[in-house]
Amino acid sequence: NIISNVEIFDAPSMGIYLHGNNHTIEYTDIHHVCKEMHDCGAIYYGRNPTERGHKIKYSYFHDIQSPYALTAIYHDDGACGMEVYGCIFNNISSAPVLIGGGQDITYRNNIFMNLPYAIQIDNRLQIWQSYMKWLKPNEEYDTKFKAVNYTQPPYSEAYPELLTYWDNNPALPKRNLIINNVFLNVNKLIKGNPSFLVFKDNYETKNNPEFKDIDSLKKGLNYKTIRNNLPNFTPIPLEKIGCSLPVIQ
């Protein structure tokens, strides 16, 4: 399934709730959601490590504010296997990214700006008793793995990492890659144990005159300083993000 060129806003809870595999969310503008709920995300999925292959790209998450705990992209309860590329996270009251004990999650070529912290990660499958039992035979995860015959095609071919999921401490977050991202005016980059992430080749700045606010992006940001620090950073096509239909008055 593909969600493309939409604007989602003014919601008390989640903007998009995912189940399944290989969904694509692109060129979306998501803001003013999660307004009344605690512990939720603008995009949410979780509790099933076989639901992989999702891609979120070229989307703008902004002005998501609440007195409750929230996030822009919520990889909840062992969720795995999502790639987030070319997105902007701006003015969010909690962590824009929350990885709840999962694996094989990649954030590449994104911009994080004006945030208390950027990436939150924990090992809940190791430390929370109610979740630890999910990894036992015939419990939550085992049942879901068996339901998709993960040792046989198509799952074994599409997601070969599932074949070794149970072999090397599945409760431990691993292979979560944060690479080639820009962090502008972020108080703390990582909330949680940094060893659960592969964090490399990122650029952090508190005062970049080329990059003042989101309006500078809309006008055409000069990426010179960013490119000096991240030569492989690709500009984000902000002009293509959002609903392409005329606004109905």
C-alpha positions as CSV (number, residue, x, y, z in Angstrom):
1,N,0.0,0.0,0.0
2,I,1.1,3.6,-0.7
3,I,0.2,6.8,1.0
4,S,1.4,9.7,-1.0
5,N,0.9,13.5,-1.1
6,V,-1.5,13.9,1.8
7,E,-1.9,16.2,4.7
8,I,-3.0,14.7,8.0
9,F,-3.7,17.0,11.0
10,D,-6.0,17.8,13.9
11,A,-6.3,14.3,15.3
12,P,-6.7,13.3,19.0
13,S,-4.5,10.2,18.5
14,M,-2.5,8.6,15.7
15,G,-2.3,9.8,12.1
16,I,-1.5,6.4,10.5
17,Y,-1.7,3.0,12.2
18,L,0.2,0.4,10.2
19,H,-0.2,-3.4,10.0
20,G,1.3,-5.7,7.3
21,N,4.4,-5.4,5.2
22,N,6.1,-3.3,2.7
23,H,3.9,-0.2,3.0
24,T,5.3,3.1,1.6
25,I,4.5,6.6,3.1
26,E,5.9,9.4,1.1
27,Y,5.5,13.2,0.6
28,T,3.2,13.5,3.5
29,D,2.7,16.5,5.8
30,I,1.7,15.4,9.3
31,H,1.1,17.9,12.1
32,H,-1.1,18.6,15.1
33,V,-1.9,14.9,15.8
34,C,-1.6,12.9,19.1
35,K,-3.3,15.9,20.8
36,E,-5.2,14.0,23.5
37,M,-3.5,10.6,23.9
38,H,-0.6,9.4,26.0
39,D,2.1,7.1,24.6
40,C,1.2,7.3,20.9
41,G,2.8,8.2,17.6
42,A,1.8,10.2,14.4
43,I,2.8,6.9,12.6
44,Y,2.5,3.8,14.7
45,Y,3.2,0.1,14.3
46,G,4.4,-2.6,16.6
47,R,4.2,-5.9,18.5
48,N,5.1,-8.0,15.5
49,P,8.7,-8.3,14.3
50,T,7.5,-10.0,11.0
51,E,5.8,-6.9,9.9
52,R,8.7,-5.4,8.0
53,G,9.7,-3.7,4.8
54,H,8.0,-0.3,5.4
55,K,9.5,2.9,4.0
56,I,8.8,6.4,5.0
57,K,10.4,9.0,2.8
58,Y,10.2,12.8,2.0
59,S,7.7,13.6,4.7
60,Y,7.4,16.5,7.1
61,F,6.5,15.9,10.7
62,H,6.0,19.2,12.6
63,D,4.1,21.0,15.4
64,I,3.2,17.8,17.2
65,Q,2.8,19.1,20.8
66,S,1.1,17.7,23.8
67,P,1.6,17.5,27.6
68,Y,1.5,13.7,27.2
69,A,4.3,11.4,25.8
70,L,4.2,11.2,22.1
71,T,6.4,10.6,19.0
72,A,6.3,11.2,15.3
73,I,7.3,7.6,14.3
74,Y,6.7,5.0,16.9
75,H,8.4,1.6,16.5
76,D,6.6,0.0,19.4
77,D,7.2,-3.2,21.4
78,G,9.8,-4.8,19.2
79,A,8.8,-3.4,15.9
80,C,11.5,-4.0,13.2
81,G,12.6,-3.4,9.7
82,M,11.6,0.2,8.7
83,E,13.6,2.7,6.6
84,V,13.1,6.4,7.1
85,Y,14.7,8.6,4.5
86,G,14.6,12.3,3.6
87,C,12.2,13.4,6.3
88,I,12.1,16.5,8.4
89,F,11.2,16.5,12.1
90,N,10.5,19.9,13.5
91,N,9.0,21.3,16.7
92,I,7.9,18.1,18.5
93,S,7.4,18.1,22.2
94,S,8.7,14.6,22.9
95,A,11.1,12.4,20.9
96,P,10.3,12.4,17.2
97,V,11.6,8.8,17.0
98,L,10.9,6.0,19.6
99,I,12.4,2.6,19.0
100,G,10.9,0.3,21.6
101,G,13.3,-2.6,21.6
102,G,13.3,-3.4,17.9
103,Q,15.9,-4.3,15.2
104,D,16.9,-3.4,11.6
105,I,15.6,0.2,11.6
106,T,17.4,2.8,9.5
107,Y,17.2,6.6,9.6
108,R,19.2,8.1,6.7
109,N,19.4,11.6,5.2
110,N,16.8,13.2,7.6
111,I,16.7,16.6,9.3
112,F,15.9,16.9,13.0
113,M,15.3,20.5,14.2
114,N,14.1,22.3,17.3
115,L,13.7,19.3,19.6
116,P,14.3,18.3,23.2
117,Y,15.9,15.1,21.9
118,A,15.9,13.2,18.6
119,I,16.1,9.4,19.0
120,Q,14.7,7.5,22.0
121,I,15.5,3.8,22.3
122,D,15.1,1.1,25.0
123,N,15.4,-2.6,25.5
124,R,11.9,-3.2,26.9
125,L,11.9,-6.9,25.8
126,Q,14.8,-7.5,28.2
127,I,13.6,-5.6,31.3
128,W,9.8,-5.5,31.3
129,Q,8.3,-8.7,32.7
130,S,5.1,-8.5,30.7
131,Y,7.1,-8.2,27.5
132,M,9.8,-10.7,28.3
133,K,7.2,-13.6,28.2
134,W,6.3,-12.7,24.6
135,L,9.6,-14.3,23.5
136,K,8.8,-17.7,25.1
137,P,7.5,-20.6,23.0
138,N,3.9,-20.4,22.0
139,E,3.6,-16.8,23.2
140,E,3.0,-13.5,21.4
141,Y,6.0,-13.5,19.0
142,D,6.3,-17.2,18.4
143,T,2.6,-17.4,17.4
144,K,3.1,-14.5,14.9
145,F,6.2,-16.0,13.4
146,K,4.5,-19.4,12.9
147,A,1.5,-17.7,11.3
148,V,3.5,-16.4,8.4
149,N,5.7,-19.6,8.0
150,Y,8.8,-17.4,8.3
151,T,11.2,-20.3,7.4
152,Q,9.6,-20.6,4.0
153,P,9.1,-18.3,1.0
154,P,8.0,-15.6,0.6
155,Y,9.0,-14.5,4.1
156,S,12.3,-16.3,4.2
157,E,13.4,-14.7,0.9
158,A,12.0,-11.2,1.6
159,Y,13.3,-11.0,5.1
160,P,16.2,-13.4,5.6
161,E,17.0,-11.8,9.0
162,L,13.9,-13.5,10.4
163,L,15.7,-16.9,9.9
164,T,18.2,-16.0,12.6
165,Y,15.9,-13.8,14.8
166,W,15.8,-16.4,17.6
167,D,19.5,-17.3,17.5
168,N,21.2,-14.2,19.0
169,N,19.2,-12.8,21.9
170,P,16.1,-11.4,20.2
171,A,15.3,-9.2,23.1
172,L,18.4,-7.1,22.4
173,P,18.0,-4.1,20.0
174,K,20.5,-4.4,17.2
175,R,21.3,-3.2,13.7
176,N,19.5,0.1,14.2
177,L,21.4,2.5,11.9
178,I,21.3,6.4,12.3
179,I,23.4,7.7,9.5
180,N,23.9,10.8,7.4
181,N,21.4,12.9,9.3
182,V,21.4,16.6,10.3
183,F,20.6,17.6,13.9
184,L,19.8,21.4,14.3
185,N,19.1,22.8,17.7
186,V,18.5,19.5,19.3
187,N,19.1,19.5,23.1
188,K,20.0,15.8,23.3
189,L,20.6,13.4,20.3
190,I,19.9,10.1,22.0
191,K,17.7,9.3,25.0
192,G,18.5,5.8,26.1
193,N,21.5,3.5,25.7
194,P,23.6,4.6,22.7
195,S,25.0,1.0,22.3
196,F,21.6,0.0,20.9
197,L,22.3,2.2,17.9
198,V,24.8,2.4,15.1
199,F,25.2,6.2,15.1
200,K,27.7,7.5,12.5
201,D,28.4,10.2,9.9
202,N,25.8,12.6,11.3
203,Y,26.1,16.4,11.5
204,E,25.0,18.4,14.7
205,T,24.9,22.1,14.9
206,K,23.3,24.7,17.3
207,N,23.7,27.7,15.1
208,N,23.8,27.3,11.3
209,P,23.0,30.7,9.6
210,E,22.0,28.9,6.4
211,F,19.4,26.9,8.2
212,K,17.3,29.2,10.4
213,D,13.8,27.7,10.2
214,I,11.4,25.8,8.0
215,D,10.8,28.9,5.9
216,S,14.4,28.8,4.8
217,L,13.8,25.3,3.4
218,K,10.8,26.4,1.5
219,K,12.7,29.3,-0.1
220,G,15.5,26.9,-1.2
221,L,18.1,26.1,1.5
222,N,21.7,26.6,0.7
223,Y,23.1,23.2,1.7
224,K,26.8,24.3,1.6
225,T,27.6,23.9,5.3
226,I,25.7,20.6,5.5
227,R,27.5,19.3,2.4
228,N,30.8,20.3,3.9
229,N,30.1,18.0,6.8
230,L,28.0,15.4,5.0
231,P,29.1,15.2,1.4
232,N,26.5,12.6,0.6
233,F,23.5,14.5,2.0
234,T,20.7,14.8,-0.6
235,P,18.5,17.9,-0.5
236,I,14.9,17.2,0.5
237,P,12.2,18.2,-2.0
238,L,10.0,20.1,0.4
239,E,8.1,21.7,-2.5
240,K,6.7,18.3,-3.4
241,I,5.5,17.4,0.2
242,G,1.9,17.6,1.1
243,C,-1.5,17.6,-0.6
244,S,-1.3,18.6,-4.3
245,L,-5.0,19.3,-4.6
246,P,-6.4,22.9,-4.2
247,V,-7.6,23.9,-0.8
248,I,-11.4,23.9,-0.5
249,Q,-12.6,27.0,1.3
